[in-house]
Every structure is written in structure tokens, then in C-alpha cells.
């Protein structure tokens, strides 16, 4: 999730019928009744529900319903934090009456000790966590958007206390990429093709994306600070990141490894001995 500080919407405590920070209807180009409009309206209603409960402190929107509202589209869902008084979080996770008061729920399940994934009857999807103030202070999350907060809520809930991931070292990422290829090809030759596919067409590709970003070859920054592959098709043109050549499927590990190695060699220095080993392994795996 990337951040846009200018779109943060500060809020103060409402009376139960109003929710400051509401942005429904403000997404440029959105259509009434569209998924973006419905998601924002859902969160506005949720803020109003929480405002009537004495133990809720804030509702924080994340990702495309947070500070990156420009990313909202028909395929978006709602990621959010509900911040509550210390000791109240267990009841919020166990009993979703507050969520059902917002919109009818078709299905949900506990996906962590702190939250759930939920499908609403109207087809909207959401993932959320319920955190106490103490828990929020140790949580890693991107800068958020305050949809609603109580009058006595501490300042700065939308900014994480835990430092965001730092900038990785280029040399380290290159080393990880080529060793992912090396290990993956050995596993392919052993017959462990699924794990080989993950090493070559998953982990090594992630490292390549990081490398290209460090070299400034992308348009804009990383979309999601915690998920490297989000939005890469918009960020890198095919001549820079040839995904069709390096993500070719279960039967194409040798071909993908060679293609990825060639991309690396165009942009960074690869240890010659390791490059030779990778090519030799790919030749064996491709036969």
C-alpha cells in the first residue's frame, strides 16, 4: 500500500448520526452504485455504528479505502482497523453484531486472532482487524485514513508507531535473486517442481521487482509497502519487467530462470561463476 499524505481526512467525534471524514461520493470518475461508492458508504455507516458504542475509539481505512482512494475500482475491497478500548477487543472479534448492524453479512471467518474476512450479502468483501490502543501501538501498517474517531482519541492514530520497512540493499537483493534461481533449479531437477516454481517464478521475481525499483526503472513507488508485486504491471513496462517470459508456469522453470537471469545481467553485475552454474542447471532441467 502506498501512501498519499494529502488525502488523509482528520476527524473529530460526531454525534451518533454524523461521521466526519466521510468521503462517499468523492472518488473522481466513480458512478453512483459502483463498488467504490458502496465501499465508502459502507465504511461511513460503520463509523456511525461505532460512534454509538462507548468502547470504540476509531475506524481507520487502509490501502484503497485509506489514503490511496485513487486506486478504488470495481475489484476493490475494504481493509480497515477498528480501534477499541483496552480489554474490549476480544468481544468485538468474537461477536460481529456491530458489523451486522452496518450491513447484512453472508459469510465470515476468523483469519487471525485479531480479525476476520467477510463477504456481505450485497457482494462487497472486507478484511479487518480489531485492535486495542495498546495493540495498535505495536502493529505494523501503512499510514491510514481516519474515517471516524472519538472526541478523546489520541492524536496520530493514522500514523504507525512501528517503523515502516526500510530500503533494502541492492547487492543483497541481487544475491537473493540468483540464489533463488540456483536452489530452485536444483529442486526442479530433484523432481520437486512445485517448490522450484515458487523459488524461480515467485521469490526470484519478487527480488527482481525490488531490484528494478531500487534502480529507479519503475514509474512511481511501490503500491503496497508489504506486498511487492501489487500493481507491477502499471509500474514497469514489459521491456523492463518481461513477466510473460519469467512467469511461464509449472513446466517452464528452466526457461523462466534463464530469462530472469538475462534481465538481471542487463541491469546489475551477476557473479560469473553463479551465472554459469545457473545456465548449466537450466540446460539439464530443460532436457
C-alpha positions, 0 to 999 in steps of 0.5 A, spaced: 500 500 500 502 506 498 501 512 501 498 519 499 499 524 505 494 529 502 488 525 502 488 523 509 481 526 512 482 528 520 476 527 524 473 529 530 467 525 534 460 526 531 454 525 534 451 518 533 448 520 526 454 524 523 461 521 521 466 526 519 471 524 514 466 521 510 468 521 503 462 517 499 461 520 493 468 523 492 472 518 488 473 522 481 470 518 475 466 513 480 458 512 478 453 512 483 452 504 485 459 502 483 463 498 488 467 504 490 461 508 492 458 502 496 465 501 499 465 508 502 458 508 504 459 502 507 465 504 511 461 511 513 455 507 516 460 503 520 463 509 523 456 511 525 455 504 528 461 505 532 460 512 534 454 509 538 458 504 542 462 507 548 468 502 547 470 504 540 475 509 539 476 509 531 475 506 524 481 507 520 481 505 512 487 502 509 490 501 502 484 503 497 479 505 502 485 509 506 489 514 503 490 511 496 482 512 494 485 513 487 486 506 486 478 504 488 475 500 482 470 495 481 475 489 484 476 493 490 475 491 497 475 494 504 481 493 509 480 497 515 482 497 523 477 498 528 480 501 534 477 499 541 478 500 548 483 496 552 480 489 554 474 490 549 477 487 543 476 480 544 468 481 544 468 485 538 472 479 534 468 474 537 461 477 536 460 481 529 453 484 531 456 491 530 458 489 523 451 486 522 448 492 524 452 496 518 450 491 513 447 484 512 453 479 512 453 472 508 459 469 510 465 470 515 471 467 518 476 468 523 483 469 519 487 471 525 486 472 532 485 479 531 480 479 525 476 476 520 474 476 512 467 477 510 463 477 504 456 481 505 450 479 502 450 485 497 457 482 494 462 487 497 468 483 501 472 486 507 478 484 511 479 487 518 482 487 524 480 489 531 485 492 535 486 495 542 490 502 543 495 498 546 495 493 540 495 498 535 501 501 538 505 495 536 502 493 529 505 494 523 501 498 517 501 503 512 499 510 514 491 510 514 485 514 513 481 516 519 474 515 517 471 516 524 474 517 531 472 519 538 472 526 541 478 523 546 482 519 541 489 520 541 492 524 536 496 520 530 492 514 530 493 514 522 500 514 523 504 507 525 508 507 531 512 501 528 517 503 523 515 502 516 520 497 512 526 500 510 530 500 503 533 494 502 540 493 499 541 492 492 547 487 492 543 483 497 537 483 493 541 481 487 544 475 491 537 473 493 535 473 486 540 468 483 540 464 489 533 463 488 534 461 481 540 456 483 536 452 489 530 452 485 533 449 479 536 444 483 529 442 486 526 442 479 531 437 477 530 433 484 523 432 481 520 437 486 517 442 481 512 445 485 517 448 490 522 450 484 516 454 481 515 458 487 523 459 488 524 461 480 517 464 478 515 467 485 521 469 490 526 470 484 521 475 481 519 478 487 527 480 488 527 482 481 521 487 482 525 490 488 531 490 484 528 494 478 525 499 483 531 500 487 534 502 480 529 507 479 526 503 472 519 503 475 514 509 474 512 511 481 513 507 488 511 501 490 503 500 491 503 496 497 509 497 502 508 489 504 506 486 498 511 487 492 508 485 486 501 489 487 500 493 481 507 491 477 504 491 471 502 499 471 509 500 474 514 497 469 513 496 462 514 489 459 521 491 456 523 492 463 519 487 467 518 481 461 513 477 466 510 473 460 517 470 459 519 469 467 512 467 469 511 461 464 508 456 469 509 449 472 513 446 466 517 452 464 522 453 470 528 452 466 526 457 461 523 462 466 530 462 470 534 463 464 530 469 462 530 472 469 537 471 469 538 475 462 534 481 465 538 481 471 545 481 467 542 487 463 541 491 469 546 489 475 553 485 475 551 477 476 557 473 479 560 469 473 561 463 476 553 463 479 551 465 472 554 459 469 552 454 474 545 457 473 545 456 465 548 449 466 542 447 471 537 450 466 540 446 460 539 439 464 532 441 467 530 443 460 532 436 457 
